[in-house]
Amino acid sequence: MVTGSIFAACQSGTYRITGSGDMLQEGDTLFLTNDFMTGAPVDTVIAKAGKFELTGTADSTFMCLIYSKKNQEVMSSPFFIEEGSIELTLSDNPKNRRVSGSSLNNEWQELNDSLSLIGQQFSMMAENMATNNLTAEEAQALNEKQQKLVKQWQDITFRYAKKNADNELGYFLITQFYDPDCKDAASKQQLISMLPKNTQDRPLVKTIQTKLNSSKATSEGNKMKDFTMNDINDRPMSILSEIAKNKITVIDFWASWCGPCLREMPSMVEMYKKYKNNGLGIIGISLDSRKSDWENATKCFFIEWPQISDLNGWNNAAAQMFNVQSIPYTIVVSSDGTILKKGLRGSELEEFVASQLK
């Protein structure tokens, strides 16, 4: 239904939740849950005249949600149970949902207001791209504006996470909200180091720390570890042995079922033809699970470079090693396996390849 988790800290005190909703009807039952996976209720309340009230004692601070089974669109944004008075406004329009009263909830609402403005701008740009016949230049300009908005989103989230690193809002932002894929390992590590020691010992933080350690080992400037995987003819191939044959090698994570991968494959083929005699190599790592699909795609695009896969889909061992979260995804390495660049695509990838082969 919804996703998330409970966030606990040592604190006690009474709380009073008062709320209203423009779509609440007399007698509607609302459920309070701290299980964001199943929605299992920990308390219930009956709405009267479009309003409701809940009181209780919390021996910990945790994130929760009030919702209606009758109309699950009528729900609040996630909010924190903590000591004090908490005011909620429920609505089927996310922009009209509000939480205020206690310190963490005020901060949480303030963050959501800032991010909502960015989200609205991003959505308008996306709709513009989808509904209008833009020129390549216009589309590129719009894309650049979207990337600036993404950067603003990240900067705001980082600032609030850093500011609240000593409380449950900060824990939530660091573990669930800011850079969930750990692409910015340095900033993520900085935030984790600011968490209280007992919070750093929580299982989710330890899991993220393991991912960060793996990411650090495969960051730009480091040498990648060797691994062996079967090629498309079921022969084991050492990736470092193959990389050593070229001045630089593009490791290309892709799959036959990935539309963006297939759309970019013709340009990959052209780039290979253009630079292979200058020392460019490509190694394709397929995230397919059916060999026939993989084989058919390589034949369809006349792919000449080596292809490897363990046919485990997203659980591909190499994809796990490099923390690949989306495809297509490329890693450019030197002949000794030093990681030069990660995540380049299209013209940016070809420009970097050309600069390395001058």
Secondary structure, DSSP 8 states (H G I E B T S, - for coil): ---------EEEEEEEEEEEETT--TT-EEEEES-TTT--EEEEEE-BTTEEEEEEEEEE-EEEEEE-SS-TTSB---EEE-SEEEEEEEBSSGGG-EEESSHHHHHHHHHHHHHHHHHHHHHHHHHHHHHS---HHHHHHHHHHHHHHHHHHHHHHHHHHHHTTTSHHHHHIIIIIS-TT--SHHHHHHHHHHS-HHHHTSHHHHHHHHHHHHHHHTSTTSB----EEEBTTS-EEEHHHHHTTSSEEEEEEE-TT-HHHHHHHHHHHHHHHHHGGGTEEEEEEE--S-HHHHHHHHHHTT--S-EE--S-GGG-HHHHHTT--SSSEEEEEETT-BEEEES--HHHHHHHHHHHT-
